Amino acid sequence: MASSSPHHRAAVVAGVLLVVAAALCSRGAMAQLTADYYDCTCPDAYNIVKNVLIEAHKSDVRIYASLTRLHFHDCFVQVTTINKR
């Protein structure tokens, strides 16, 4: 198996996170968020996401800023638009 470049891995991680963020945002603006949502269904979710982000940060130190910007541009704008209807 050929090893992929750090940029390719960062792009794949960012793509996966984008899909997850889009799926979470599409659940609706009225959904109630809770810190313990995955405690029963996927107890390791927090650690999995944390480890993926740590690895992504090693490849691209701007990943945290990119994800924050992604969240506000994709999720916040959609919620604001939905609330204006």
C-alpha positions as CSV (number, residue, x, y, z in Angstrom):
1,M,0.0,0.0,0.0
2,A,1.5,3.4,-1.0
3,S,1.7,6.0,1.7
4,S,-0.3,9.1,1.2
5,S,1.1,12.6,1.6
6,P,0.3,14.6,4.8
7,H,-1.7,17.0,2.6
8,H,-3.8,14.2,1.2
9,R,-4.5,12.8,4.7
10,A,-5.5,16.2,6.0
11,A,-7.8,16.7,3.0
12,V,-9.4,13.3,3.7
13,V,-9.9,14.1,7.4
14,A,-11.3,17.5,6.5
15,G,-13.7,15.9,4.0
16,V,-14.9,13.4,6.6
17,L,-15.4,16.1,9.2
18,L,-17.2,18.2,6.6
19,V,-19.6,15.3,5.9
20,V,-20.2,14.8,9.7
21,A,-20.7,18.6,10.2
22,A,-23.2,18.7,7.3
23,A,-25.1,15.7,8.6
24,L,-25.3,17.2,12.1
25,C,-26.4,20.6,10.7
26,S,-29.1,19.0,8.5
27,R,-30.9,17.4,11.5
28,G,-32.7,20.7,12.0
29,A,-32.3,23.9,14.0
30,M,-34.9,22.9,16.6
31,A,-32.9,19.8,17.8
32,Q,-31.7,20.0,21.4
33,L,-28.0,19.5,21.8
34,T,-26.7,17.6,24.8
35,A,-23.2,16.8,25.9
36,D,-24.1,13.1,26.5
37,Y,-25.8,12.3,23.2
38,Y,-23.3,9.6,22.2
39,D,-22.7,8.2,25.7
40,C,-24.8,5.0,25.0
41,T,-24.6,4.7,21.2
42,C,-20.9,5.5,20.7
43,P,-19.1,6.0,24.0
44,D,-15.7,6.5,22.3
45,A,-17.0,9.3,20.0
46,Y,-15.3,12.1,21.9
47,N,-11.9,10.3,21.9
48,I,-12.2,9.3,18.2
49,V,-12.9,12.9,17.1
50,K,-10.2,14.3,19.4
51,N,-7.6,11.9,18.0
52,V,-8.6,12.6,14.4
53,L,-8.2,16.3,15.1
54,I,-4.9,15.9,16.8
55,E,-3.6,13.9,13.8
56,A,-5.1,16.5,11.3
57,H,-3.4,19.3,13.2
58,K,0.0,17.6,12.8
59,S,-0.6,17.8,9.0
60,D,-2.2,21.2,8.9
61,V,-1.8,23.6,11.8
62,R,-4.7,25.7,10.4
63,I,-7.3,22.9,10.7
64,Y,-8.9,24.2,13.9
65,A,-9.4,27.7,12.3
66,S,-10.7,26.0,9.1
67,L,-13.2,23.9,11.0
68,T,-14.4,26.9,13.1
69,R,-14.9,28.9,9.9
70,L,-16.7,25.9,8.3
71,H,-19.0,25.7,11.2
72,F,-20.1,29.3,11.1
73,H,-20.4,29.5,7.3
74,D,-22.3,26.2,6.9
75,C,-24.2,25.7,10.1
76,F,-24.8,29.2,11.6
77,V,-25.9,30.7,8.3
78,Q,-28.4,27.9,7.7
79,V,-29.8,28.2,11.2
80,T,-30.2,31.9,10.8
81,T,-31.9,31.4,7.4
82,I,-34.3,28.9,8.8
83,N,-35.2,31.1,11.7
84,K,-36.0,34.0,9.4
85,R,-38.7,32.0,7.5
